[in-house]
Amino acid sequence: MGLAKRKVCIIGGGVGGLTLALSLQQRGIPCRVFEKYDHFQHHRTGFLIWSYAIKILQELDVSVHEFGAPLEFFEVFGRKAQPISRMPIGAVSREHGAESYEMNRRSLMQAMSEMVGDDLQAGKSCVAVDSSDSGAQVTFEDGSVYEADVVIGCDGAHSVVRKWVQPAAQLNVFNAGGWIGVMDQHPAALKPNCHMDFWEPSIKAGVADIGNGQARWYVGMNGRVPDKSSPIKTQILDAVPVLPDVLQQCLDATPESEMVEVVGADLPPLDPWFKGRVLMLGDAAHATSPYAGMGACSAIADADCLAKLFSETDDWSHVFQAFQDERKPAADAIVKDSRKSLNLSTGRSLLKNWIRDWGLEHIPEKQMHQVVEDMVTGQ
Ligand SMILES: Cc1cc2nc3c(=O)[nH]c(=O)nc-3n(C[C@H](O)[C@H](O)[C@H](O)COP(=O)(O)OP(=O)(O)OC[C@H]3O[C@@H](n4cnc5c(N)ncnc54)[C@H](O)[C@@H]3O)c2cc1C
């Protein structure tokens, strides 16, 4: 039997699971997605999706422009909140065939869920998976069981599927964390189609235009995590050495109830990403800390790669191995880069920060082009 006649069961309707479902549907491969939540509140944040992943979404007819704004410049501010770099994201992205976008994640997830349609069932939380020679099985919290030919775990950093595939794997939880928010206003100090990133001692913060009159922002602390017993704004004001106007405007415009707490975590490199008829992708297989802003793009690239492989052969065990061989080097590199990015942007050494700021201010044009090219192409 060819895979075109098989049933692929996807656990998790986040960015990886929904991209996979749309990619399989486009190729005529039957699939079913089960998502834990029956609402989109857990997606009430924003993210930056680089050109290479935007291309994949556009090929699936996702109208990315409705849920975000093309990013023209990524502006970096140094240890004293002084401008040190203006990265030409828009120009370099267009050289590679698609804009990079700052996006409203909740709107994007809602639209992609609607596109997946009846193949998505929300409010179904997977509690266990199993695999035998004849098929794979998923058990849900409500006691129901679903049978499929293969199961793909796209259930994120706290994956239930991973507990079966790699029972010993543990998330590395950092002593670093913060908050993210989306506001229904465009702060006066933020230029359209811009992302402003602040690299101050122990702090990385950012604000970006996500279109439709909205902006997203975040504050990440290195060396401490959010304290639930204290007001968020007090913690932020206490942690940020030089508070930029634009960040103050975000704090003023976002109620604390809308601020989403985050603690940085990642996975050690796992091998294999599959067991029997069950495979993991995205954060389930290679969760990364958010500091390089690449995890969602990586999940999208995973989904695209897997759907292509499924359409080429009916041998799922070959597909699983080929998928891991193709995607693991890039995914593992992102996890490493993200850790480096945390240290580079939030370092506490006066000298190292001075050298970093000077280096970025004086980076030759050709080298800057290369840095940006690596980001927009996911290299
Ligand atoms: C603060 C922050 C900022 C980030 N910024 C960026 C960025 O700018 N660019 C970027 O590319 N990446 C960014 N990332 C990383 C990115 O968010 C993740 O890498 C990405 O969401 C992973 O996609 P995924 O589909 O694997 O998992 P998720 O997006 O986490 O989706 C998993 C889905 O599975 C569902 N689920 C979980 N458990 C179950 C279950 N038991 N049964 C059924 N369903 C289940 C969840 O509800 C969820 O919908 C950021 C991350 C954070 C925390």
The ligand as a Gaussian input file, in Angstrom:
#p B3LYP/6-31G(d) Opt

LIG

0 1
 C        9.338000      33.635000      23.711000
 C        9.525000      32.868000      22.460000
 C        9.805000      33.540000      21.281000
 C       10.034000      32.833000      20.102000
 N       10.278000      33.526000      18.960000
 C       10.485000      32.842000      17.810000
 C       10.697000      33.546000      16.589000
 O       10.692000      34.780000      16.550000
 N       10.902000      32.824000      15.459000
 C       10.911000      31.460000      15.472000
 O       11.103000      30.850000      14.410000
 N       10.710000      30.771000      16.629000
 C       10.493000      31.420000      17.782000
 N       10.262000      30.738000      18.942000
 C       10.297000      29.254000      18.953000
 C        8.964000      28.690000      18.488000
 O        7.908000      29.264000      19.192000
 C        8.920000      27.168000      18.632000
 O       10.134000      26.604000      18.241000
 C        7.793000      26.617000      17.762000
 O        6.546000      27.080000      18.213000
 C        7.806000      25.098000      17.728000
 O        6.736000      24.660000      16.941000
 P        6.043000      23.257000      17.245000
 O        4.906000      23.132000      16.288000
 O        7.078000      22.211000      17.292000
 O        5.482000      23.390000      18.726000
 P        4.372000      24.384000      19.295000
 O        4.288000      25.613000      18.490000
 O        4.653000      24.495000      20.747000
 O        3.000000      23.586000      19.084000
 C        2.723000      22.426000      19.804000
 C        1.224000      22.216000      19.775000
 O        0.927000      20.933000      20.326000
 C       -0.134000      21.056000      21.238000
 N       -0.008000      19.983000      22.220000
 C        0.876000      19.911000      23.233000
 N        0.726000      18.777000      23.920000
 C       -0.291000      18.105000      23.318000
 C       -0.931000      16.869000      23.568000
 N       -0.545000      16.097000      24.602000
 N       -1.940000      16.467000      22.763000
 C       -2.325000      17.253000      21.713000
 N       -1.757000      18.447000      21.427000
 C       -0.747000      18.858000      22.223000
 C        0.020000      22.435000      21.831000
 O       -1.181000      22.903000      22.390000
 C        0.469000      23.245000      20.611000
 O       -0.622000      23.759000      19.905000
 C       10.009000      31.418000      20.124000
 C        9.715000      30.740000      21.315000
 C        9.475000      31.454000      22.465000
 C        9.175000      30.697000      23.738000

